């Protein structure tokens, strides 16, 4: 069985009109929510074997703060530019490359791609809010084999509920 924790990055800052989208950092609320969600995930699911994130600044900061709360080594966070504003197919290709030995992965990225991914797996969600997580399980032995056919929705946790 494979467990995928799908987390949207925390709320980002819009302080500078000169900063491009990729380089936008988290605001204070985003930092707080990312750390809180990490603590919730540790209590609810334990430490993931992999944190896979977009390399955009706000996603990397979310991954780092969640990793600290999860007691996950920051140097083991895997970041990829291909996950920045990625669509479902691109996200699925990244997931398919996860080693089969990994059973639980925390995936951190952006909308609309993550909402579309959750809906691809069968959940009907209008919007995955910032710093919120959807927990999916798959009856599969490798990440290449996960699909809507073997997906089981477990729960959604909104950052505002913490």
C-alpha positions as semicolon CSV with decimal commas, in nm:
position;residue;x (nm);y (nm);z (nm)
1;X;0,000;0,000;0,000
2;X;0,118;0,354;-0,084
3;X;0,018;0,664;0,113
4;X;0,025;1,003;-0,055
5;X;-0,016;1,319;0,150
6;X;-0,096;1,599;-0,095
7;X;-0,019;1,940;0,057
8;X;-0,054;2,282;-0,099
9;X;0,218;2,530;-0,002
10;X;0,143;2,781;0,273
11;X;0,004;3,130;0,216
12;X;0,258;3,342;0,031
13;X;0,363;3,704;0,065
14;X;0,278;3,961;-0,200
15;X;0,494;4,240;-0,049
16;X;0,703;4,315;-0,355
17;X;0,557;4,382;-0,697
18;X;0,905;4,324;-0,841
19;X;0,939;3,968;-0,715
20;X;0,852;3,702;-0,971
21;X;0,601;3,431;-0,878
22;X;0,862;3,153;-0,841
23;X;1,054;3,353;-0,578
24;X;0,760;3,457;-0,358
25;X;0,819;3,357;0,008
26;X;0,565;3,252;0,270
27;X;0,398;3,519;0,480
28;X;0,379;3,481;0,859
29;X;0,049;3,292;0,845
30;X;0,193;3,058;0,581
31;X;0,494;2,982;0,802
32;X;0,273;2,916;1,105
33;X;0,034;2,691;0,910
34;X;0,317;2,488;0,751
35;X;0,470;2,412;1,091
36;X;0,130;2,332;1,247
37;X;0,038;2,099;0,962
38;X;0,371;1,921;1,002
39;X;0,294;1,860;1,371
40;X;-0,055;1,735;1,281
41;X;0,086;1,498;1,018
42;X;0,343;1,358;1,260
43;X;0,069;1,282;1,512
44;X;-0,175;1,147;1,252
45;X;0,053;0,956;1,012
46;X;0,405;0,949;1,152
47;X;0,713;1,065;0,965
48;X;0,693;1,022;0,586
49;X;0,974;0,840;0,412
50;X;0,993;1,111;0,146
51;X;0,907;1,478;0,116
52;X;0,882;1,573;-0,251
53;X;0,826;1,940;-0,332
54;X;0,821;2,204;-0,599
55;X;1,143;2,404;-0,593
56;X;0,956;2,738;-0,583
57;X;1,050;2,939;-0,273
58;X;0,708;2,919;-0,100
59;X;0,688;2,541;-0,154
60;X;1,046;2,489;-0,033
61;X;0,975;2,696;0,280
62;X;0,658;2,495;0,342
63;X;0,852;2,169;0,300
64;X;1,129;2,285;0,534
65;X;0,892;2,400;0,810
66;X;0,683;2,083;0,783
67;X;1,002;1,872;0,784
68;X;1,122;2,036;1,106
69;X;0,787;1,957;1,274
70;X;0,799;1,603;1,135
71;X;1,159;1,540;1,253
72;X;1,238;1,473;0,885
73;X;1,596;1,554;0,777
74;X;1,584;1,877;0,574
75;X;1,871;1,763;0,354
76;X;1,658;1,468;0,235
77;X;1,380;1,689;0,095
78;X;1,363;1,628;-0,280
79;X;1,278;1,937;-0,484
80;X;1,198;1,961;-0,851
81;X;1,129;2,254;-1,080
82;X;0,900;2,024;-1,280
83;X;0,651;2,040;-0,990
84;X;0,625;2,420;-1,013
85;X;0,272;2,494;-1,140
86;X;0,259;2,138;-1,276
87;X;-0,050;1,978;-1,426
88;X;-0,178;1,633;-1,330
89;X;0,028;1,446;-1,591
90;X;0,351;1,613;-1,484
91;X;0,280;1,547;-1,117
92;X;0,198;1,182;-1,191
93;X;0,530;1,143;-1,378
94;X;0,717;1,276;-1,072
95;X;0,523;1,041;-0,843
96;X;0,595;0,745;-1,074
97;X;0,969;0,806;-1,021
98;X;0,949;0,757;-0,643
99;X;1,140;0,447;-0,532
100;X;0,915;0,149;-0,458
101;X;1,061;0,114;-0,106
102;X;0,899;0,446;-0,010
103;X;0,551;0,378;0,128
104;X;0,453;0,727;0,249
105;X;0,524;1,046;0,056
106;X;0,439;1,405;0,145
107;X;0,398;1,590;-0,186
108;X;0,401;1,972;-0,171
109;X;0,304;2,188;-0,465
110;X;0,068;2,441;-0,615
111;X;-0,283;2,496;-0,738
112;X;-0,455;2,438;-0,970
113;X;-0,243;2,126;-1,022
114;X;-0,293;1,974;-0,678
115;X;-0,669;2,029;-0,678
116;X;-0,681;1,872;-1,024
117;X;-0,470;1,577;-0,899
118;X;-0,704;1,516;-0,604
119;X;-1,002;1,527;-0,839
120;X;-0,826;1,290;-1,079
121;X;-0,815;1,039;-0,792
122;X;-1,192;1,069;-0,747
123;X;-1,247;1,340;-0,490
124;X;-1,468;1,632;-0,592
125;X;-1,289;1,937;-0,455
126;X;-1,327;2,296;-0,578
127;X;-1,003;2,419;-0,425
128;X;-0,731;2,277;-0,201
129;X;-0,661;2,570;0,036
130;X;-0,310;2,679;0,129
131;X;-0,126;2,455;0,380
132;X;-0,407;2,197;0,367
133;X;-0,356;1,824;0,311
134;X;-0,546;1,543;0,139
135;X;-0,451;1,189;0,245
136;X;-0,491;0,924;-0,024
137;X;-0,403;0,554;-0,006
138;X;-0,344;0,325;-0,301
139;X;-0,361;-0,051;-0,324
140;X;-0,035;-0,068;-0,521
141;X;0,315;-0,202;-0,465
142;X;0,492;0,067;-0,670
143;X;0,425;0,434;-0,730
144;X;0,405;0,366;-1,105
145;X;0,094;0,159;-1,034
146;X;-0,113;0,421;-0,849
147;X;-0,426;0,527;-1,033
148;X;-0,786;0,636;-0,976
149;X;-0,883;0,266;-0,985
150;X;-0,681;0,179;-0,673
151;X;-0,716;0,514;-0,492
152;X;-0,893;0,546;-0,158
153;X;-0,961;0,886;-0,006
154;X;-0,878;0,886;0,367
155;X;-0,927;1,244;0,485
156;X;-0,871;1,612;0,423
157;X;-0,732;1,849;0,685
158;X;-0,765;2,223;0,632
159;X;-0,504;2,452;0,785
160;X;-0,780;2,665;0,938
161;X;-0,890;2,361;1,141
162;X;-0,560;2,349;1,331
